[in-house]
Amino acid sequence: MQRIRLRYTKRGRLRFTSHRDFQRAFERALRRAEVPMAYSAGFTPHPKVSYANAAPTGTGSEAEYLEIALTERRDPETLRALLDESLPGGLDITDAVEARTSGLADRLTASVWELRLDGVAVEDAEKAVAAFLAAEAVEVQRKTKNGMRTFDARSAVADLAAARPPADRPGQEPCAILRLVVRHVTPAVRPDDVLSGLRAVADLAPPVPAAVTRLAQGLFDEESGTVTDPLAPDREAVTAAPTTAAATAPATAPGTGSA
């Protein structure tokens, strides 16, 4: 059995697709691309697809991950292209690598988010960010299936900064861009929770809903404060495999060979 790990996006209007909607679209793409999927056992077999830490409905993403199991070997890049052609625009397969290591989900320990706040001046956003980062704890509430839950949104935030939008952005209305790095903790702290925290500590309330996009997710490097590519260990393992095989092969003396 071969395992392939894929990175995919949710762009434009497709950011409003739920995780279940994406699952249905992806399974249709698997059938269209005639991927030799491995299936689970039991009365209702289903393709072996493992989804990892999907973004909330309504948020865009450049870094969603999943893993599929195949019964026949396929070239990862060829498979990526076939699946990408079989999915609607906005749900794009941007990377594929053969799984050579374990624990993809364990390598998704943090996310980088971009929050576009239309109607908010950068100066106001900077003041709110400073107040948020200066607080020891910022309690927010979120409605769950078990009722309202109160938790600290500050402790999970590794970095938060405000910036101006790109110079080529059309329009003259105020706009602030927040760049957020948040650790994956329990309970999960989402970008909306951080916005609630900014409202609580600095009364920052954007006049329109924020446009939220996940830019990356992976292992959080405490020293550099960056989020690393979770597929990098698999690429390195693929690159190292031929070298390792050559190094362990028995040496043959010059001028000798098999009969």
Buried (B, 14 or more C-beta within 10 A) or exposed (E): EBBBBBBBBBBEEBBEBEEEEBBEBBBEBBEEBEBEBBEEEEEEEEBBBEBBBBBBBBBBBBBBBBBBBBEEEBEBEEBBBBBBEBBEEBBBBEBBBBBBBEEBBEBBBBBBBBBBBBEBBBEBBBBBBBBBBEBEEBEBEBEEEEEEEEBBBBEBBBBBEBEEBEEEEEEEEBBBBBBBBBBBEEEBBBBBBBBBBBBBBBEBEBEEEBBBBBBBBBBBEEEEEBBBBBBBBBBEBBEEEEEEEEEEEEEEEEEEEEE
